[in-house]
Amino acid sequence: MEFIKRLPRQREFMIFIIIVAIFVAMTFASPVFLTRSNVITVLLAMSVNILIGVGMANLMVSGGFDMSVGSVSAFSGAIAAFLMTIYHVPVVIAVLAALICGAMVGMFNGFIIAKVGINPFVTTLAGLSLFRGLTLIITQGRNISSLPAGFNAIGQTVFLGVQTPIWIALFFIVLGELLLRKSRFFRQNYYIGGNEKAARLSGIPVDRMKIINYMITGFLAALGGIVVTARLATASTTAGTGLELQVITAVIIGGASLQGGEGTVLGAVFGALLMVLINNAMNLLNVDVYWQTFVTGAVLLIAVLIDRMGKLRRERIVKAA
């Protein structure tokens, strides 16, 4: 009974109710909505967002965030494509090189933030431009196509009627949820995000944890870039544009706080699903595509306001007690 009483106060539960409401409304509004092709489209659209969102949720729990994930995603996809098409590097080695690049980018961001002490927003915003620029330098501003069939299979193989990107996202959802909820190592991020000074005094290696968190986020951003590149069979110079905004919005909607100490992988998944459903509904209802960017910004603003109001409410409760 206590669990049932607490359930309506959980952010994940409220998002789930909103998602169900959209499903019901769109079932009547569009006969195409529940068709298999549209469901697969929705799942594919959210797969990369969720993949990167798993890393972002863990990162935001610790009090950080990463504005460079979209650029890192494009950069990693371009690295893999460049190695395979120009130097004819085997697919496995090219993919590993791209994943290592993503992790190294994350380590670079984490080092600057943890050791040098530069603000995460400034550091990763610089990374957004830096790695987008490197992507353009590598590709000379042109898309790279004619990729090996073995590489394209990463994003195009169908297993049990479902494409690979969805299975990859599902694997990392389960892994991320288990680690963040059950692993003693990753649960330290809640203490770091809640009170970094107290976490240091209690013996938690805060700087090391920050660097590891950014490395995980960079690795998953690189994996997302590889999946997208393989699915489209092209390394696009514009891939991942605006992805950071979509992912951060989804994670905040899912219950993460910009101040850290809160959030779950499951909440990030629900947030990503809600964002994709809104965009899908707008497409099916023939709403102008330019409104989608506006809606993304509006939803982010609303999510931040809800987070802020919830924080103030909790502070008033603590003071009253």
N, C-alpha and C positions, 0 to 999 in steps of 0.2 A: 504493500500500500504506500509505503514511503517513497519507493521508486516511482510509482505512478504519479504521486503528488509532485515529485521533482521534475518529471518528464516535460511538462509544458514550459518549464523555465530554461530548458536546454536549447541552445541556439540551433543545434543540428535538427532537433525535433520540429522547431518552427519552420526551418527551411524546407524540411521534408513535407510539411503540410502545404507550403506554398507551391512546391513542385507538383504535388498531387492535384492541387487546384488548377494549375496550368495544364496538366495532362487532361483533366476532365473538360476544361473549357475548350482546349484545342481539338479534342475528340469530336466535339459538336461543331466547332468553327471550321475545321478542315478535314475532309475525308481522306486526305493524304497523310495526315499526321501519324497515325498508328500503323501505316504500311511498313513492311519489313525494310524496304529501301530507305525510308526516311529515318527509321530507328537506327539503322546501321550508319547513316550519315551523321546523326547526332552523336553516336558513340565515337565515330572516327574524329569528329570535330573536337570532342572534349578529351580524347586520349592523350594528346601531347600536352595540353593544359594541365591535365591531372598528373602526368608524369613529372613535369616540372613543379607542379603544385605540391607534390609530396616533399620535395626538397625545400620549397619555399615555406611550407607549414612548419617544418622542423626549424628552419632558420628564424622565422618570425617568433616562434615560441621563445627563442633565446634572446629576442630583442633586436634582431637584425633584419635586413631585407636586401634584395638584390635587384637593381634596376637594369642590370646588364644581361639578363638571361636570354632575351630575344636576340641580341647581337651575338652572344656566345653560341646560341643555337645555330644561327646562320653561319657563323665562323667555322664551327665544327663540321657542319655539312659540307662547306666549301673545301675544308682541309681534306676530308675523305675523298671527295670527288676529284680534287686536284691531283692527289697522289695516285688515284686509280687511272685517270685519263692521260695525265702528262708523263708520269714515271712508271705506269703500268704495275703499280704495287699490288700484291694480292689483296683481296677483299678483307680478309681477317686482319691483316696488318694495318690496312688503311683505317678500318673501324677502330682498332685499338689505339692508333695514333690520335685519331680525332677525340676519343674518350679521354685519353691522357691529357690532351690539350685543354679540354674542358675542365678537368680536375685541376690542372696547373693554373688556369685562369682563376678558378675559385680560390686556390691557395694564395695567389697573388693578392686578390681582393681581401681575403681574410688576414693576411700579414699586414697589409696597409692599415686595415681597420683596427686589428688587435694590438699590433706592436708599435705602429707609427701614431695611432690614435686619431686618424682622420675619420670624420663622420661617414657612416655607411651610405647615406644618400649621395654625398659628394663623390665618394670613391667609386660607387657602382654607376653613377650617372656619367662619370668620366669614362668608365669601362664601356658603357653603352655606345658612346661615340668612337672610342678607341678600337673596339673589336668589329664594329660595323665598318670602320675605315679599313681595317686589315682585310676584311672580307672582300671589299671592293678592290683592294690592291692585289690580292691573290687571283681574283677572277677577272681583273681588268674591266670591271663593270659589266661583264657578260655572264649570263647563266651557263652552267656547265651541264651538258646532257650526254647522251650516249654512254650511260653508266653500265657496268657489267650486270648481267642478269642475276648473278649470285648476290650482288649487293641489293638490287631492286627487290629481291625476294624477302628482304627484311621487312619491307613495308607493304608488300603486295600478296604474300602467301595467305591463303585462306585455310583455316583449320576449324573443323566442325561448323562450317558456315560463317565463321567470323574472321575478319582480317587480323593479321599479326599485331598491329599497333594496339588494338583493343586488349589482346591477351597480355602484351607487355605492360600496359597501364594497369591491368587488373593485378598482375603479379606484384608490382611495386606498391599498389594500394594496400594489399594484404601485408606485405613486408614492412612498409612504412608505419602502418597502424599498429602492428605488433611491437615494433621496436620503440616507437614513441610512447606507447602506453605501458609496455611491460619491461623494456630494457632499462636496467639501472643506469647504464652509461648515457643513454639519450634522455632519460628523465631529468638528468642534471640541467638540461636546457631550461626547464621550467623554473628552476631555482635561479639560474643566471638571468633569465628574463624578468623574474619577479623582483629580484634585488641583487644586482651584480656585486655590490660591495660585500654583502653578507655571504654570497656564494664564494667569494675569494677568501674571506676570513674562515669559512668552514672547510677550506682545503680543496675546493673544486678548481681544476686547472682551466680557468676561464678563457685565457688566450688560446690555449690549445684547442679547446672545444669550439671556439669561434672559427678558427682556421679550418677545422674538420668540417664544420657545418657549411662553410662557404665552398669547400672542396666537393662535398656531396651535391650541393646545389649546382655547381658548375658541371659536375659529371652528368647529372640528370638533364641539364640543359643541353649538353652535347649529345646525349642519347636521344633526346627529343629532336634535335636537328638532324641526326642520322636517320631516324624513323621517317621524318617528313621528306627528307631528300630521297630516300628509298621509295617511299610511297608515290611521290611525284616523278621519280626517275630523273630528277633535275635538281641541281644545286642552284637555288635562286638567290640573287643578291638582295632581294627584298624579303626573304623568308624571315619570320619571327618579328617583323615590324609590328609594334604595339603589343607583342606577346606579354611583355613584363607587366603592362597595365592590366591585362586580362587575368593573369595568374594572381597578382597581388590582390585584385578585386575579389576573385573567387575565394582566396584564403581568408580575407577579412570578413567577407560575407559568412564564411563558415565558422566564425567565432574567434579568429586570431586577433590579437591586439597589436597596434603599432608600437605600444610600449613594452610588449613582450610578456611572457609568463602565462599566456593563454593560447589555446588553439589545438586542433586535432587534425589528423589526416582525413578522417571521415568527414569532418566539417568542410575541409577544402574540396573534397570530392562533390559534396552536395552543392557547394558554392559554384564550382565549375559547371555542374549539370544545370543549375539554375541559369547561369549566364548563357550557356549554349542553347537552352530551351527558349529563352527570350529571343535570341537572335534567329533561331529556327522558326519560331512563331511569327516573327516580323517578316521573314522571307515568304512563308506560306500565305500570309495575309497581304502580300504585295506592298509592304511598307517600304518606302525609299531606303536603299541600302545605306545612305549617308546618315540616317538616323541611328544606325547601330552604334557608331562611335559615340554619339551624344548619349545614348542610353547607357553605354558602358561607363562613361564618366559620371552620369547621374546616379547609377547604382553604387559606384564606388563612394561618392559623396554621402549618400544615404547610409551606406554601411559604416563609414567612419563616424558619422553623427550618432548612429545607434551605439557604436562601440564607446564613444565618448560619454553619452548619456548613461550607459550602463556603468561605466567607471565612476562617474559622479554619484550615481545612486548607491553604489557599493561603499564609496567613501563616506557618504552621509550615514549609512547604516552602521559602519564601524565607529564613527564619531558618536552616534547616538548610544551605542552600546558602552 
